[in-house]
Amino acid sequence: MDEGQEDTATPTIGQSGVELDDKEQALLTLFNQLPEAEKLRLILHTKSVLHEIELLKNDVYDIINSSKT
């Protein structure tokens, strides 16, 4: 294999050292092609969605605990 070619059968390892499967690698490639403003918008949107999920998780936890008493 030439030095310039990447082995596509080997999972890609991101900066955090986590192996990426084909789907994750494709999403990362698409994300990296976005303009910086769109990347930031997507990151902020994702952060807000994760915050909403955390709030819902806490609500469910509270409901479960209140129903036990």
Backbone hydrogen bonds, N-H to C=O, Kabsch-Sander energy under -0.5 kcal/mol:
donor,donor_aa,acceptor,acceptor_aa,energy
5,Q,2,D,-0.9
8,T,6,E,-0.8
10,T,7,D,-0.9
12,T,20,L,-0.8
14,G,12,T,-0.6
14,G,18,V,-2.2
17,G,14,G,-1.8
20,L,12,T,-3.1
25,Q,21,D,-2.6
26,A,22,D,-2.3
27,L,23,K,-2.3
28,L,24,E,-2.5
29,T,25,Q,-2.3
30,L,26,A,-2.4
31,F,27,L,-2.8
32,N,28,L,-2.5
33,Q,29,T,-0.9
33,Q,30,L,-0.7
34,L,30,L,-0.6
34,L,31,F,-1.4
39,K,35,P,-2.2
40,L,36,E,-2.5
41,R,37,A,-2.3
42,L,38,E,-2.6
43,I,39,K,-2.4
44,L,40,L,-2.7
45,H,41,R,-2.4
46,T,42,L,-2.5
47,K,43,I,-2.4
48,S,44,L,-2.1
49,V,45,H,-2.3
50,L,46,T,-2.6
51,H,47,K,-1.9
52,E,48,S,-2.3
53,I,49,V,-2.3
54,E,50,L,-2.1
55,L,51,H,-2.2
56,L,52,E,-2.4
57,K,53,I,-2.6
58,N,54,E,-2.2
59,D,55,L,-2.3
60,V,56,L,-2.6
61,Y,57,K,-2.4
62,D,58,N,-2.6
63,I,59,D,-2.5
64,I,60,V,-2.6
65,N,61,Y,-2.4
66,S,62,D,-2.5
67,S,63,I,-1.8
68,K,64,I,-0.8
69,T,65,N,-0.7
